[in-house]
Amino acid sequence: MAFTRWDPLRDLLTLHDQIGQLVGTDAPGWTPPVDLYESEGAFILTAELPGLTREQIEIQAEESRIVIRGDRGQVPCEQYHRVERGHGPFSRAFVLPEPIDVESVSADLRDGLLTVTLPKAGGRGARRINVT
């Protein structure tokens, strides 16, 4: 049987994510679509952010959490005839199932698609100790 240390912050962040999924957004504004998947050595997050520049996007990575924020300003006009794209601020937060190597996180914005590569932290987790 394995024991894990209780982390109330982790439980609170998980609850926040679940509520965000029920409501459909993590913060007021708009919610860009995101894919988060796992490869052997990393987590990869892609977000659709058309019309945003690199300067309008903020990414924060912690041990097992990633937060993406940004702001797509309003288009100056006298009257809208149709508004289907989201405008204003957005924020998306995700708790990862394993710790990541924060120093090696990389992000690329190309053709409106943000790709964030979050390498898994090596050397963590359980290992068998041989008794000599």
C-alpha positions as CSV (number, residue, x, y, z in Angstrom):
1,M,0.0,0.0,0.0
2,A,1.4,3.4,-0.9
3,F,0.8,6.6,1.1
4,T,0.8,10.0,-0.3
5,R,1.0,13.3,1.6
6,W,-2.3,15.2,1.6
7,D,-2.0,18.5,-0.2
8,P,-5.0,20.8,0.3
9,L,-3.9,23.2,-2.4
10,R,-3.8,20.3,-5.0
11,D,-7.3,19.3,-3.9
12,L,-8.5,23.0,-4.2
13,L,-6.9,23.3,-7.7
14,T,-8.6,20.1,-8.8
15,L,-11.9,21.3,-7.6
16,H,-11.3,24.7,-9.4
17,D,-10.6,22.8,-12.7
18,Q,-13.8,20.7,-12.3
19,I,-15.9,23.7,-11.6
20,G,-14.3,25.4,-14.6
21,Q,-15.2,22.4,-16.8
22,L,-18.8,22.5,-15.6
23,V,-19.2,26.3,-16.2
24,G,-17.1,26.2,-19.4
25,T,-14.6,28.8,-18.4
26,D,-11.9,29.4,-15.8
27,A,-12.3,33.2,-15.8
28,P,-14.4,36.0,-17.2
29,G,-13.8,36.8,-20.9
30,W,-13.5,34.0,-23.3
31,T,-12.1,30.5,-23.3
32,P,-9.7,29.4,-26.0
33,P,-9.8,25.8,-27.0
34,V,-6.9,23.7,-25.6
35,D,-5.6,20.2,-26.1
36,L,-3.3,18.7,-23.4
37,Y,-1.7,15.4,-24.1
38,E,1.2,13.3,-22.9
39,S,4.1,11.8,-24.7
40,E,6.8,9.5,-23.1
41,G,8.9,12.4,-21.9
42,A,6.7,15.5,-21.8
43,F,3.2,17.0,-21.6
44,I,2.2,19.0,-24.7
45,L,-0.4,21.8,-24.5
46,T,-1.7,23.4,-27.6
47,A,-4.1,26.4,-27.5
48,E,-5.9,28.2,-30.4
49,L,-5.0,31.9,-30.0
50,P,-5.6,33.5,-33.4
51,G,-4.9,37.2,-33.6
52,L,-2.7,37.3,-30.4
53,T,0.9,38.3,-30.4
54,R,3.6,36.8,-28.3
55,E,3.5,39.9,-26.1
56,Q,-0.2,39.4,-25.3
57,I,0.4,35.9,-23.9
58,E,1.7,35.1,-20.4
59,I,2.6,31.6,-19.4
60,Q,3.5,30.5,-15.8
61,A,4.8,27.0,-15.1
62,E,5.0,25.5,-11.6
63,E,6.0,22.0,-10.4
64,S,2.8,20.3,-11.7
65,R,0.7,23.3,-12.9
66,I,0.5,25.4,-16.0
67,V,-1.3,28.7,-16.3
68,I,-1.9,30.6,-19.6
69,R,-3.3,34.1,-19.6
70,G,-3.8,36.7,-22.3
71,D,-6.0,39.5,-23.6
72,R,-7.5,40.0,-27.0
73,G,-8.7,43.6,-27.1
74,Q,-12.0,44.8,-28.6
75,V,-12.0,45.9,-32.2
76,P,-12.7,49.6,-32.4
77,C,-15.9,50.2,-34.3
78,E,-19.2,52.0,-34.1
79,Q,-21.6,49.0,-34.3
80,Y,-21.1,45.3,-34.4
81,H,-23.3,43.2,-36.7
82,R,-22.1,39.9,-35.4
83,V,-19.6,38.9,-32.7
84,E,-18.6,35.2,-32.6
85,R,-14.9,35.4,-31.6
86,G,-14.1,35.9,-27.9
87,H,-12.6,39.2,-26.8
88,G,-11.1,40.5,-23.6
89,P,-9.0,38.6,-21.0
90,F,-8.7,34.9,-20.7
91,S,-7.0,32.5,-18.2
92,R,-6.6,28.7,-18.4
93,A,-5.0,26.7,-15.6
94,F,-4.2,22.9,-15.7
95,V,-2.9,20.6,-13.0
96,L,-0.6,17.9,-14.4
97,P,-0.5,14.4,-13.1
98,E,3.3,14.5,-12.7
99,P,5.9,17.2,-11.9
100,I,7.6,19.0,-14.8
101,D,11.1,20.4,-15.4
102,V,10.1,24.1,-15.1
103,E,13.5,25.2,-16.4
104,S,13.1,23.3,-19.7
105,V,9.5,24.4,-20.6
106,S,9.3,25.9,-24.1
107,A,6.6,27.7,-26.0
108,D,6.0,28.4,-29.7
109,L,3.4,30.6,-31.3
110,R,2.9,29.9,-35.0
111,D,-0.2,30.7,-37.2
112,G,-2.3,31.3,-34.1
113,L,-1.5,28.0,-32.5
114,L,0.4,28.1,-29.2
115,T,2.4,25.0,-28.4
116,V,3.8,24.6,-24.9
117,T,6.2,21.6,-24.3
118,L,6.4,20.7,-20.6
119,P,9.2,18.1,-20.1
120,K,8.6,15.7,-17.3
121,A,10.9,16.0,-14.3
122,G,13.4,13.1,-14.2
123,G,14.5,11.3,-11.1
124,R,11.3,11.8,-9.2
125,G,8.8,9.3,-8.1
126,A,9.3,5.8,-6.7
127,R,12.3,3.6,-7.1
128,R,13.3,0.3,-5.7
129,I,16.2,0.4,-3.2
130,N,18.4,-2.8,-3.1
131,V,19.5,-3.8,0.3
132,T,23.2,-4.8,0.5
